[in-house]
Amino acid sequence: MPRRLLAAEFRQRAVELARAGDKPVAVLAKDLGVSESYLRDWTAQADTDTNGSDVRLTSAEKKELQSEPRHVDGLPAVMRTAPALRRRRHRMALSRAGRVP
């Protein structure tokens, strides 16, 4: 099976176990080999997907936003040049310190 599908099934089962409440979330997370915050996030997302929320996006809404273009005119150029500027500044700082990259 594809890894992504297994991850979704794993998350779904983890949420079911967390909702069952047989163990504290911290203990369950440790048993599953994930962080407590991951398990709490997965549970909150599942609750949002089921009941909706005014403050959190459902998985379907997130997927829809990811499929839309994320840039405004001019933004992609800035996004491409910013890393180059940071690299140039870093090289200049190293050369001033006598450590040429």
C-alpha positions in Angstrom: 0.0 0.0 0.0 1.2 3.5 -0.6 2.8 5.2 2.4 0.3 8.1 2.3 -2.7 5.7 2.6 -1.1 3.9 5.5 -0.4 7.2 7.2 -4.1 8.2 6.8 -5.2 4.9 8.2 -2.7 5.1 11.0 -3.9 8.6 11.9 -7.5 7.5 11.8 -6.9 4.5 14.1 -4.9 6.7 16.5 -7.7 9.2 16.7 -10.2 6.4 17.4 -8.0 5.1 20.2 -7.6 8.6 21.6 -11.4 9.2 21.5 -12.0 5.9 23.3 -10.2 7.3 26.3 -8.9 4.0 27.6 -5.4 5.6 28.0 -4.2 9.2 28.6 -3.2 10.9 25.3 0.4 11.1 26.4 0.7 7.4 27.1 -1.2 6.5 23.9 1.1 8.8 21.8 4.2 7.2 23.4 2.8 3.7 22.6 2.1 4.7 19.0 5.6 6.3 18.6 4.3 9.8 17.8 4.4 13.0 19.8 1.6 14.0 22.0 1.1 17.2 20.0 0.7 15.2 16.8 -2.0 13.1 18.3 -3.8 16.1 19.7 -3.6 17.9 16.3 -4.9 14.8 14.5 -7.8 14.5 17.0 -8.7 18.2 16.7 -8.6 18.0 12.9 -10.8 15.0 12.9 -13.3 16.8 15.2 -13.2 19.8 12.8 -13.8 17.5 9.8 -16.8 16.0 11.6 -18.4 19.0 13.3 -16.9 22.0 11.4 -15.3 25.0 13.1 -15.3 28.7 13.0 -11.5 28.9 13.7 -10.1 25.8 12.0 -10.2 24.7 8.4 -11.5 21.3 7.5 -9.3 18.9 5.5 -11.4 19.5 2.4 -11.0 23.3 2.8 -7.2 22.9 3.2 -7.0 20.7 0.1 -8.9 23.3 -1.9 -6.6 26.1 -0.7 -3.6 24.1 -1.6 -4.8 23.6 -5.2 -5.3 27.3 -5.7 -2.4 29.5 -6.9 -0.6 30.9 -3.8 1.0 34.0 -5.3 0.0 37.6 -5.9 1.6 39.5 -8.7 5.3 40.1 -8.0 5.5 37.7 -5.1 7.2 34.7 -6.8 10.1 36.9 -7.9 10.6 38.0 -4.3 10.4 34.4 -3.1 13.1 33.4 -5.7 15.5 36.2 -4.8 15.2 36.2 -1.0 17.2 32.9 -0.5 19.9 34.2 -2.9 20.2 37.5 -0.9 20.5 35.5 2.3 23.3 33.3 0.8 25.1 36.4 -0.5 24.9 38.2 2.9 26.1 35.0 4.6 29.1 34.7 2.2 29.9 38.4 2.8 29.9 37.9 6.6 32.1 34.9 6.3 34.6 36.7 4.1 34.7 39.7 6.5 35.5 37.3 9.3 38.3 35.8 7.3 36.5 32.5 6.6 36.0 32.4 2.8 33.3 29.8 1.9 
